[in-house]
């Protein structure tokens, strides 16, 4: 049996996800079609682009989870793993398993699971030391694909769920040789009824919502914290705060709670910070009239301002390619009312427009985020002065092809998951506001947190459990 791109010759089991367009309608280079959009819809919203394949039809493998052994905590871990695998959008998880398949099997009966329609099987047990022993079985080839041992913290520990998420991501890695998203978190700016904005954080499955800043201003007024970004090691967050009365940049250590500020040697507003891939330097915008620009600062050594760009225009929201060779940013170089997304080599050169610019209808595009695993830029935009924003992805490695991922409501501030496949964004629908997640491979969308006014979400890299002296094995 021939092997597919994941290294396995899978039969045609499961179900097809996404939409296949049987032909290509060429209007001009650029935009791929999201589900439910017709040629006229795209032409009206983003004219001068082409309709193409967005979601290729492919078979989702079926995965079964045999009930984990080890008591109530093992059952909780099993439920978390099942939910994580659903949220990965890579499997169809079997919901109902006959009793004969679940108990009393000292060894895996591959023939039985094959009859049930499973391509993959997950087994697990929690031992007395608080270790989850996890195995993934290839039912079709009748073999154990991989196994591992994962320390699980006590259920009342703040990182209990994270310790299970790490095990869940191992399943995705073993089957697809690609990272999962379960062991990650999203930080965002949340606007409250009194007008204040602090940073909040939530797990990638929507659990553990918590506030992480309380930036009370030194002068009268409400606290405002915004534009968060994660360090590559997932231990720090850099953001803009008005706690001094002016927009300045701060770094928060999530493990210690320590906060330190970035100096402001020149006048202006210090906004939209992000980390460079080395994790030592940050880049940010300083809006100072004709002296505006993008700058870097080594926040580890606390020294060394360096200029990336400077001019009479406003360049903001820098974001870097994974290898650090290029960066993208937002700029109003074409006019105040028509910001565009540009990219440029870090060592200099002329910036190139990435967003779907048209001379007579330049549009409005902002909030770029570079994928952590490839040459793709996500951002939001609209073509007219009025109207809703939609989430777009420019595929730099595919001649700038642009994909529209949303079409309903207002959608802003996309941020990539560590797998380079999922995006989180701030959404406004007729039923309210929310943070939502879209899978760029299948188009599947889910609500992460609803009923809140969330802005500027930032998705973390894959996280590890923070060391803690009070960590105990689950009982």
C-alpha positions in Angstrom: 0.0 0.0 0.0 1.5 3.4 -1.0 2.4 5.8 1.7 0.9 9.3 1.7 2.4 12.6 2.7 2.1 11.7 6.4 4.1 8.5 5.9 1.1 6.1 5.8 -0.9 4.5 3.1 -4.4 5.3 4.5 -7.5 3.9 2.9 -10.4 6.1 2.0 -12.0 6.0 5.4 -13.3 9.0 7.3 -14.9 12.0 5.6 -13.8 14.7 3.2 -13.2 18.1 4.8 -13.2 21.5 3.1 -14.4 22.4 -0.4 -13.0 21.7 -3.8 -13.6 24.1 -6.6 -13.4 22.2 -9.9 -12.1 25.1 -11.9 -10.1 28.4 -11.6 -11.8 31.7 -12.6 -9.1 34.2 -13.3 -9.9 37.8 -12.7 -6.4 39.0 -11.8 -3.6 37.5 -9.6 -4.5 36.9 -6.0 -7.4 35.8 -3.9 -8.6 32.3 -3.2 -12.2 31.6 -2.4 -13.6 30.8 1.0 -16.7 28.6 1.4 -19.9 30.2 0.5 -18.3 33.0 -1.5 -19.3 33.4 -5.2 -17.3 35.1 -7.9 -19.5 38.3 -7.6 -19.0 38.4 -3.8 -15.3 38.4 -4.1 -15.2 40.8 -7.0 -17.3 43.3 -5.0 -15.3 42.9 -1.8 -11.8 42.5 -3.1 -11.8 43.3 -6.9 -8.8 42.6 -9.1 -8.0 39.2 -7.7 -8.6 35.6 -8.7 -10.7 32.8 -7.4 -8.8 29.6 -6.6 -8.7 26.5 -4.5 -8.8 27.3 -0.8 -9.6 24.0 0.8 -8.5 20.9 -0.9 -10.7 17.8 -0.3 -8.9 15.3 1.9 -9.8 12.4 4.1 -9.8 12.9 7.8 -8.5 9.8 9.6 -10.7 8.3 12.2 -9.2 8.1 15.7 -10.6 6.1 18.7 -9.7 6.6 22.3 -9.9 3.6 24.6 -10.9 4.7 28.1 -7.8 5.5 30.1 -7.0 3.3 33.1 -6.2 4.9 36.5 -9.3 6.3 38.1 -11.1 9.6 38.1 -8.0 11.7 37.1 -7.3 9.4 34.2 -10.9 9.9 33.0 -10.5 13.6 33.2 -7.3 13.4 31.2 -9.0 11.2 28.6 -11.8 13.8 28.2 -9.2 16.6 27.7 -7.2 14.6 25.2 -10.4 13.8 23.2 -11.4 17.5 23.1 -7.9 18.5 22.1 -7.9 16.1 19.2 -11.2 17.4 17.9 -9.9 21.0 18.1 -6.9 20.0 16.1 -9.2 19.6 13.1 -7.0 16.6 11.9 -9.1 13.7 13.1 -12.6 12.5 13.3 -12.9 11.3 16.9 -15.2 8.3 17.5 -17.8 9.4 20.1 -19.4 6.1 20.8 -17.4 2.9 21.4 -19.1 -0.4 22.3 -18.3 -1.9 25.7 -16.5 -4.8 24.1 -13.9 -2.5 22.7 -13.2 -0.6 25.9 -12.3 -3.1 28.7 -10.5 -6.2 29.4 -8.0 -6.0 26.5 -4.5 -6.8 27.7 -3.3 -6.4 24.1 -4.8 -4.3 21.3 -7.1 -6.4 19.0 -6.5 -4.5 15.8 -9.1 -6.5 13.9 -11.8 -5.4 16.3 -10.8 -1.7 16.0 -10.6 -2.1 12.3 -14.2 -3.4 12.2 -15.2 -0.3 14.1 -13.7 1.9 11.4 -10.8 3.3 13.3 -7.5 4.3 11.6 -5.8 5.2 14.8 -6.2 4.2 18.4 -5.0 6.0 21.6 -4.6 4.0 24.8 -3.5 5.5 28.1 -3.1 4.7 31.8 -2.2 6.8 34.8 0.3 5.1 37.1 0.8 5.6 40.8 3.5 8.2 40.3 1.2 10.5 38.4 2.6 9.6 35.0 0.3 9.2 31.9 1.6 6.4 29.8 0.3 7.1 26.3 0.4 5.0 23.1 -0.8 5.6 19.6 -1.6 2.5 17.5 -1.8 2.3 13.7 -4.9 0.1 13.3 -4.4 -0.3 9.5 -0.8 -1.5 9.8 -1.4 -3.3 13.2 1.5 -1.7 15.0 2.3 0.8 17.8 3.2 4.0 16.1 4.7 5.7 19.2 4.5 6.0 22.9 5.6 8.3 25.7 5.4 9.0 29.4 4.0 12.4 30.5 4.0 13.7 34.1 0.5 14.9 35.0 0.1 17.4 37.8 -2.5 17.2 40.5 -6.0 18.3 39.4 -6.0 21.3 41.7 -2.7 22.5 40.3 -2.9 25.6 38.0 -1.0 23.7 35.2 -2.9 20.4 35.4 -4.7 20.9 32.1 -1.5 22.1 30.5 0.3 18.9 31.5 -2.5 16.9 29.7 -2.4 19.3 26.7 1.3 18.4 26.3 0.4 14.7 26.0 -2.4 15.5 23.5 0.1 17.4 21.2 2.3 14.3 21.3 -0.5 12.4 19.5 -0.6 15.0 16.7 3.2 14.9 16.4 3.4 11.1 16.3 0.7 10.8 13.6 1.5 13.9 11.4 5.0 14.9 12.4 3.6 18.4 12.9 3.1 20.4 16.1 -0.2 20.5 17.9 -1.9 23.5 19.5 -3.3 22.2 22.7 -0.4 23.2 24.9 -0.6 26.9 24.1 -2.4 30.0 25.3 -3.8 33.2 23.9 -3.3 36.6 25.6 -5.4 39.5 24.6 -6.6 43.0 25.6 -10.0 42.9 27.1 -12.1 46.1 27.3 -14.4 46.3 30.4 -17.6 48.2 30.9 -15.8 51.1 32.7 -13.5 51.6 29.7 -10.4 50.0 31.2 -8.3 47.5 29.3 -6.1 44.9 30.9 -4.4 41.8 29.4 -6.2 38.5 29.9 -5.1 35.0 29.0 -6.9 31.8 28.1 -6.0 28.2 27.2 -6.3 27.3 23.5 -9.4 25.2 24.4 -11.1 28.1 26.0 -10.5 27.2 29.6 -8.6 29.0 32.4 -9.6 32.5 31.5 -7.6 34.9 33.8 -6.4 38.5 34.1 -2.6 38.9 34.0 -2.2 42.7 34.3 -3.6 45.4 36.5 -1.9 48.4 35.1 -3.3 51.3 37.2 -2.2 54.6 35.7 -0.1 57.0 37.7 -2.5 59.8 36.8 -6.3 59.8 36.8 -7.8 57.6 34.2 -8.5 54.0 33.4 -5.8 51.4 32.8 -5.1 50.5 29.2 -2.9 47.6 28.2 -2.8 46.5 24.6 -0.8 44.9 21.7 0.6 41.9 23.6 3.2 39.6 22.0 4.8 36.4 23.3 8.5 35.7 23.6 9.7 32.6 21.7 10.2 30.7 24.9 6.6 31.4 26.0 7.7 32.8 29.4 7.3 36.5 28.8 4.8 38.9 27.2 5.7 42.4 25.8 2.9 44.9 25.5 2.0 48.6 25.4 0.5 50.3 28.5 -0.7 53.8 29.4 0.2 53.3 33.1 2.6 56.3 32.9 0.0 58.4 31.1 1.8 57.9 27.8 1.9 54.8 25.6 5.1 53.0 26.7 6.4 49.4 26.3 6.6 46.9 29.2 7.7 43.3 29.5 5.9 40.9 31.9 7.6 37.7 33.1 4.7 35.3 33.5 6.6 33.0 35.8 7.8 35.6 38.3 5.3 38.4 37.8 8.2 40.8 37.3 7.6 43.8 35.0 10.2 46.0 33.4 9.9 49.0 31.1 11.6 49.8 27.9 13.3 53.2 27.9 11.9 56.0 25.7 14.9 58.0 24.6 13.0 59.9 21.9 9.6 61.6 22.1 6.6 59.8 20.6 4.1 57.0 21.2 5.8 53.6 21.7 3.4 50.9 20.4 2.9 47.5 18.8 5.9 45.6 20.2 7.0 42.2 19.2 9.9 39.8 19.8 12.5 39.0 17.2 13.1 35.2 16.7 16.2 35.3 18.9 14.0 36.2 21.9 16.4 38.8 23.1 15.4 41.8 21.0 12.1 43.4 20.6 10.8 45.6 17.7 8.2 48.3 18.0 6.9 51.5 16.5 7.6 55.0 17.7 5.0 57.5 16.3 6.6 60.9 16.4 5.4 62.9 13.5 8.0 63.2 10.8 10.5 61.2 12.9 8.3 58.1 13.1 9.7 54.7 12.5 10.4 51.1 13.6 13.1 50.4 16.1 14.7 47.4 17.9 15.9 47.2 21.5 17.8 44.3 23.3 15.5 43.8 26.2 17.7 41.1 27.8 20.8 43.2 27.9 18.7 46.4 28.2 20.6 48.4 25.7 21.1 49.3 22.1 18.3 51.0 20.2 18.6 50.3 16.5 16.6 51.8 13.6 14.7 49.5 11.2 12.9 52.3 9.3 12.2 56.0 9.7 10.2 58.6 7.7 7.3 61.0 7.7 4.9 58.1 7.4 3.7 55.8 10.2 5.1 52.2 10.2 3.7 50.0 12.9 3.0 46.4 13.8 6.3 44.7 12.9 6.3 40.9 12.6 9.2 38.7 11.6 9.8 35.6 9.4 10.8 32.5 11.4 14.4 32.8 10.3 14.6 36.5 11.1 15.7 37.5 7.6 12.5 39.5 6.7 9.9 41.4 8.5 6.4 42.7 7.6 4.7 45.8 8.9 1.7 48.1 8.4 2.3 51.5 6.9 0.3 54.5 5.6 2.9 55.3 3.0 0.2 55.5 0.3 -2.0 57.9 2.3 -3.4 58.2 5.7 -6.7 56.5 4.9 -5.2 53.5 3.0 -2.8 51.5 5.2 -1.1 48.5 3.5 0.9 45.5 4.5 4.6 45.5 3.4 7.5 43.2 3.8 11.2 43.9 3.6 14.6 42.3 4.3 15.9 43.1 7.8 19.2 44.2 6.4 17.7 46.8 4.1 16.0 47.3 0.7 12.8 48.5 -0.7 9.6 47.4 1.0 7.1 45.4 -1.2 3.3 45.6 -0.8 1.8 42.3 0.3 -1.8 43.2 0.7 -4.1 43.2 -2.5 -3.6 46.9 -3.4 -5.4 48.4 -6.3 -4.7 51.9 -7.5 -8.3 53.2 -7.6 -9.5 51.2 -4.6 -6.5 50.8 -2.4 -8.4 49.3 0.5 -7.5 49.2 4.2 -5.3 46.4 5.5 -3.6 46.1 8.9 -2.5 43.9 11.8 0.0 41.5 10.1 1.2 38.4 11.7 3.9 36.1 10.1 3.3 32.4 10.3 5.8 30.6 12.7 6.3 27.8 10.2 6.2 29.2 6.7 5.9 32.1 4.2 2.4 33.2 5.0 1.2 36.5 6.4 -2.2 36.9 8.1 -3.9 40.3 8.5 -7.4 41.9 8.3 -8.7 44.3 5.8 -11.5 45.7 3.7 -11.7 47.2 0.2 -14.0 50.2 0.9 -13.9 53.1 3.4 -16.9 51.5 5.1 -17.8 47.9 5.7 -16.6 45.0 7.6 -13.1 43.7 8.0 -12.2 40.1 6.9 -9.3 37.8 7.7 -6.9 37.4 4.8 -3.7 35.3 4.3 -1.0 36.2 1.8 0.9 33.2 0.7 4.3 34.7 -0.1 5.7 31.3 -1.2 2.9 31.0 -3.8 3.4 34.2 -5.7 1.5 36.3 -3.3 -1.7 34.3 -3.6 -4.3 35.7 -1.1 -6.9 33.7 0.7 -10.0 35.1 2.4 -10.9 33.1 5.5 -13.9 34.9 6.8 -17.0 36.4 5.3 -19.5 36.9 8.1 -19.5 39.9 10.5 -16.4 41.9 11.5 -13.1 40.1 12.0 -9.8 41.6 13.1 -6.3 41.1 14.5 -5.4 37.5 13.4 -2.6 35.6 15.2 -1.1 32.3 14.2 -1.1 29.2 16.4 2.3 27.4 16.8 1.2 24.9 14.1 1.0 27.6 11.5 -2.4 26.3 10.5 -4.9 27.8 13.0 -5.6 31.5 13.5 -7.3 33.3 16.5 -9.0 36.6 15.8 -11.4 39.1 17.4 -14.9 38.7 15.9 -18.1 40.6 16.0 -21.3 38.8 15.0 -25.0 39.6 15.2 -25.1 37.5 18.4 -22.2 39.4 20.1 -18.4 39.7 20.3 -16.0 36.9 20.8 -12.5 35.4 20.2 -12.7 32.8 17.4 -10.4 30.3 15.9 -10.3 29.3 12.2 -8.5 26.3 10.7 -6.9 27.5 7.5 -6.8 23.9 6.0 -10.5 23.0 6.4 -12.2 26.3 7.1 -13.6 25.0 10.4 -14.3 27.8 12.9 -15.0 27.6 16.6 -15.7 30.2 19.3 -12.9 30.4 21.9 -14.4 32.9 24.3 -17.7 34.7 23.8 -19.5 37.5 25.5 -16.4 39.7 26.0 -14.9 42.7 24.1 -11.5 41.2 23.1 -8.8 42.9 21.0 -5.4 42.1 19.6 -5.1 38.4 20.6 -1.7 36.8 20.4 -1.2 33.1 20.3 1.7 31.6 22.3 4.3 29.1 21.1 4.0 25.6 22.5 4.4 25.8 26.2 5.9 23.6 28.9 4.9 23.2 32.5 6.4 25.8 34.7 8.6 24.3 37.5 6.9 24.5 40.8 7.9 23.2 44.2 4.3 22.5 45.1 3.6 20.3 42.2 2.1 17.0 43.4 1.2 13.8 41.7 -2.6 13.3 41.2 -4.3 11.0 43.7 
